[in-house]
Amino acid sequence: MTTIDHLSLGVADVPAARAFYDRVLETLGIRCLASGDGFAAFGRDRIAFLLLTPFDGGPASAGNGAHVAFAAPDREAVAKAHAAGLDAGAIDEGAPSVRAAYPMPGVFAAYLRDPWGNKIELVHGGFSV
């Protein structure tokens, strides 16, 4: 059994956010599995990541110190997803490279800030190996 059932990010404009994440996540083999009024749900074989409008009706905001890490099948996929994110309007938060901060060697990751301020990581060789 997995530890995390799913993760979600709040966004003000779900269709625009879905278009952004479609471009970035397709390079990792992740696709939108379901969508509707106020949500888009992504995964490989099951829903694991959602984009939602905030249920309280308040503005969506990025969490300070929070990020979502997407597992990449290889280093090339990390680089492609990072480039796709920049092309789709993300801000670079860390170019693709080996990350010494991980407790295991050889972890390759990149970081982006999506157009709504959410921080995402694209990682190969991280904790989900």
N, C-alpha and C positions, 0 to 999 in steps of 0.2 A: 504494500500500500504506500502511495506517495505521501510525503509530508504536507505539501501544499496542494490544495485542490485547484485553486486558480488565483490569479492576480488580476487586478483591474486598475486602470488609470481613469481619472475624471477628465473629460474634455468638454468644451463648450459646443463644438461642432463635430458630431460623430461622423457624418459623411466625409468631411474634409480629413479628419483624423484617420478614417478607414482608408482613404486614398493614399495617405502618407504611409501607413503601416503595411498596406498591400505591397507597395514598392520595396520597402525595406525587408519585410519578412519573407517575401517570396524567394529571395536569394538564400534563405536558410531552410527552405522547404516547409515553411509555416504559411497557412492560408486561412482566409476567413471561412469559418464553418457555419456561421449563423449570423443574421443581422435583423434588426427591426427598429422600431421607433425608440431612439435613445440608446441603442447599443450595437456593437459589433463584436463578435466572439471569434478568436483565432486559436489554432492549434495544428498539430500534425495528424494525430489519430483521435484526439479528444480535445475539447475546449479547455484551454489552460490560461488564456489571456483575454481580457475584455476591455473595451473602451466604452465608457458610460457617461451620460450626463449626470451630474450630481443629483441624487434623489431628493435632497433638501431644497432644490431649486436655487441654491446659492452658486456663486461663480466657482468654476473648476480652478484648482491651483496645484502646483507641483509641490511635493513634499521635500523639505530640506533634509538631505542625507539619505533619501530614499531613491532607489532605482530598480528597474526590472532588467534582469540579465537573460538574454536569449541565447540558447546553445546553438553553436554553429558546427556543421559536420567537419570542417577543416579550416585552416588559416585563410585560404583563398575566399571562402564564404564570408569570413569576418571582414576582409578587405572589400569585397563586393557589397556587402550590406552597409558598411560605413560609407562607401562612395554613393550608393543609392540614397542613403539618408541625406547626405549633403546636397545631392542633386534635387531632392524633394523638399529642401528648405530647412533641414536641421542645422544646428550649430555644433561644430567640432568640440568635444570635451576631452579628447585623447585619441590620437591617431593609432591605427593598428600596430601593435608591437607586443613583445613578450612583457609580461607584467610580474615583476619581482615581488610585489606586495602579496601575492597569493602564497599560501603555505606549501605549495608543491611547485616543482620546477616546470618550465616550458609552457605556462598558460599564456595564450595569445588572445588579446582582447582589444576592443576599441570602444569608445564612449561617444554618445551623441546627446544633445538636448533637442527634443522634438519641437515643432513649432508652437506647442502649448506649454513649454518649459519643463516637461518631464524628462528625467535623465534615463537613458537606456544604455545597456551594455550588450555588446555582441562578443561572445566568448567561445573559444575552442580550448578544450583541455581543462575546464574548470571543475567545479564540484560535482557536476552531473555525469562525469565520466564513469 
